[in-house]
Amino acid sequence: MTIDERLERIEAALLLLCGRHETKAWYSVQEFASLVGREPFTCREWCRRGRIHAVKKKSGRGAYAAWAIAHEELERFRREGLLSGR
């Protein structure tokens, strides 16, 4: 196998891997925590204390709504960090 063939295979694999990352409109606390490298409990507390912008949405799990975090807030958090809170 030539170097050019190997480079083409590597490029194809990279394109495939990059295509797997799906941007979502909303993330659950667990998804957000995984993306930012924190524990879900910590991220739930950030939501509760207003340290990140999040909304409560019906989760289909009884009477309790779950936090949902918008993709825009994920990007803002990565750029600027936590908000000052309440």
C-alpha positions as CSV (number, residue, x, y, z in Angstrom):
1,M,0.0,0.0,0.0
2,T,1.4,3.4,-1.0
3,I,1.5,6.5,1.2
4,D,-1.2,8.2,-0.9
5,E,-3.5,5.2,-0.5
6,R,-3.0,5.2,3.3
7,L,-3.6,9.0,3.5
8,E,-6.9,8.5,1.5
9,R,-8.0,5.8,3.9
10,I,-7.1,8.0,6.9
11,E,-9.0,11.0,5.4
12,A,-12.1,8.8,4.8
13,A,-12.0,7.5,8.4
14,L,-11.7,11.0,9.8
15,L,-14.7,12.2,7.7
16,L,-16.7,9.2,9.0
17,L,-15.8,10.0,12.6
18,C,-16.5,13.7,12.2
19,G,-19.9,12.9,10.7
20,R,-20.9,10.8,13.8
21,H,-21.0,13.8,16.1
22,E,-24.6,14.8,16.1
23,T,-25.5,18.3,17.3
24,K,-28.7,18.3,19.2
25,A,-31.0,21.2,19.9
26,W,-31.4,20.2,23.6
27,Y,-29.3,18.0,25.9
28,S,-30.3,16.1,29.1
29,V,-28.3,16.8,32.2
30,Q,-26.5,13.4,31.7
31,E,-25.6,14.3,28.1
32,F,-24.4,17.8,29.1
33,A,-22.3,16.4,32.0
34,S,-20.7,13.9,29.6
35,L,-19.8,16.7,27.1
36,V,-18.3,19.0,29.7
37,G,-16.6,16.4,31.8
38,R,-18.6,16.8,35.0
39,E,-20.9,14.7,37.1
40,P,-24.6,14.8,36.4
41,F,-25.3,15.9,40.0
42,T,-23.0,18.9,39.6
43,C,-24.7,19.9,36.4
44,R,-28.2,19.6,38.0
45,E,-27.1,21.9,40.8
46,W,-25.8,24.4,38.2
47,C,-29.3,24.3,36.6
48,R,-31.0,24.7,39.9
49,R,-28.8,27.6,41.0
50,G,-29.0,29.4,37.7
51,R,-25.3,28.9,36.9
52,I,-26.3,27.7,33.4
53,H,-29.4,28.5,31.5
54,A,-31.7,25.5,31.5
55,V,-35.5,24.8,31.4
56,K,-37.7,22.2,32.9
57,K,-39.3,19.9,30.3
58,K,-41.7,17.0,30.7
59,S,-39.6,13.9,30.9
60,G,-42.3,11.3,30.7
61,R,-41.2,10.0,34.1
62,G,-44.1,10.9,36.3
63,A,-44.8,14.3,37.8
64,Y,-41.2,15.5,37.8
65,A,-39.9,17.5,34.9
66,A,-36.3,17.1,33.9
67,W,-33.8,19.8,33.1
68,A,-33.0,20.5,29.4
69,I,-30.0,22.5,28.3
70,A,-30.0,24.1,24.8
71,H,-27.0,23.6,22.4
72,E,-26.5,27.4,22.4
73,E,-26.0,27.2,26.2
74,L,-23.5,24.4,25.8
75,E,-21.5,26.6,23.4
76,R,-21.8,29.6,25.7
77,F,-20.6,27.5,28.7
78,R,-17.6,26.3,26.7
79,R,-16.6,29.9,25.8
80,E,-17.4,31.7,29.0
81,G,-17.9,29.2,31.8
82,L,-20.5,29.4,34.6
83,L,-22.9,32.3,35.1
84,S,-22.7,34.2,38.4
85,G,-26.0,32.5,39.6
86,R,-28.8,33.8,41.8
